[in-house]
Amino acid sequence: MLSGVARGLIGENKLWRESRFLIKDTKLQYLCVLLMLISAFLGIITPRFEDKIETLTVLSGGILFLIYGRNLRWSLPVVLLIGVIVVQILTWLSIHFSHPEYSEHSLRINRLSVWFILLPVAFILGGQLRNVFTLWGVAAVGLLLSPWLVGGGWEEIQAGLNGKRVDFGIYNAQHPAMLFGTLLLGCIFFSSRCLSALFSSSWWVCLIWLLCLIGSIIAVAITQTRAIWLALTIACGIVLIVVMVCYLYRVINKSKVMLFKLNQKKVFALISIWVAIGSAGIYFTVSVYKTRLSSEIINFKKSDKLTDERNYETSAGIRIASWKHGLRWAKERPLLGWGWEGRTLVIRDAPGVPESFRKHAGHLHSTYIDTLVNYGVMGLAILIMLFSYLFFSSILAWRKEYISLDMVLFFSTFLIYWSIVNLFESYMLFASGEYVFGLVAGGVLTLIWRGVVDSKEAAVPTITEKGKKLNVKCI
């Protein structure tokens, strides 16, 4: 029945387009699509139920990939997945024999493997841009409804507007801030696509975009997470500067390297929209920003010389102390780390840690430090290689016209934003971070893979009825 429902959504002129990776129609594809859409919508609203749906999506998508992904089985992300499994096995074995008291009772290879949920997501998306936006749209609607479905609704939003820090019932305030920060980036960079639907039969797309834009600006402000504000400012600033420099280079040197091609007016209109949105966001958050920043400064000024215990009374102090002790432990086992329990050992061993913090803290407030402590340089190197592959491959796919300009600008900005926020929080080791990275990176990876598959199919000669060899290329 489920596959029948999905079959009704899939088609050339329907919500979901046929996969470019499959050589024949299969019911498993329909099941994967429906499970993935449900998982994207429920990812924030019902995390416990969504875990089961996500597991089914990953398993079914993995089976689909193994059966039909012959042209992609040895792409670099798949090799990195194999590498991360090997690193987890080696780390567990080394800790099990050298420090058995610190070892987990059984080997678990899913700790870092969840970074690669983007693989089945990308394959199920089938290399179709419409599928990517459908998936992201479903996830955006689910996130937009989360304050009412898992949070305090209007009362909580009103409290946030009055200066109280809120979290919408999602872990703590840092996680909804990260989620809505990602949504805000999408609203900014895909504003042209959404606004173009204003005077067409798809006007409702523009309405959803406007609601997402307003909601994300308000949410980022009232969740009061300074790392998110910093990351958004830096990421958008860097991309804006790069875009303007490239454009000026083309104009001054009359270069044939065309960043904007024939869309100069459109680009300047978009930049104007981005600046207006940024100005509105800054104006809206400035009062809250002053409150959060001044409170932290006051806490630091209460003592000229902070003791280790005093450090754990401020968010900045917690991070600095966690990183300092984490690096100390990482130096003792730099190659493979201390295993998944490494971060717990750091917190337990750190001097001056309040008992209340020791009981509840389960990470080191940085994906990079956590990974370095738990799985050493080898684990961290795989994460960096994954980010690097996605960035450079997306640029290459854009140059080959498999990825549009707004998509590559959005993803480049997202990667900068993502790299910064993970410096201050271990998002990649939380379900919320896995959810966001899997959706965004999976959506871009499917377009990268489409270019790979098309190139391989174009290189395969076929014989016509007259015996002549022709190259086949997907359009």
Secondary structure, 3 states (H helix, E strand, C coil): CHHHHHHHHECCCCCECCCCCCCCCCHHHHHHHHHHHHHHHHCCCCHHHHHHHHHHHHHHHHHHHHHHCCCCCCCHHHHHHHHHHHHHHHHHHHHHHHCHHHCCCCCCCHHHHHHHHHHHHHHHHCCCHHHHHHHHHHHHHHHHHHHHHCCCHHHHHHHHHCCCCCCCCCCCCHHHHHHHHHHHHHHHHCHHHHHCCCCCCCHHHHHHHHHHHHHHHHHHHHCCCHHHHHHHHHHHHHHHHHHHHHHHHHHHHCCCCCCCCCCHHHHHHHHHHHHHHHHHHHHHHHHHHHHHHHHHHHHHHCCCCCCHHHHCCCHHHHHHHHHHHHHHHHHHCCCCCCCCCHHHHHHHHCCCCCHHHHHHCCCCCCHHHHHHHHHHHHHHHHHHHHHHHHHHHHHHHHHCCCCCHHHHHHHHHHHHHHHHHHHHCCHHHCHHHHHHHHHHHHHHHHHHHHHHHHHHHHCCEEECCCCCEEECCCC
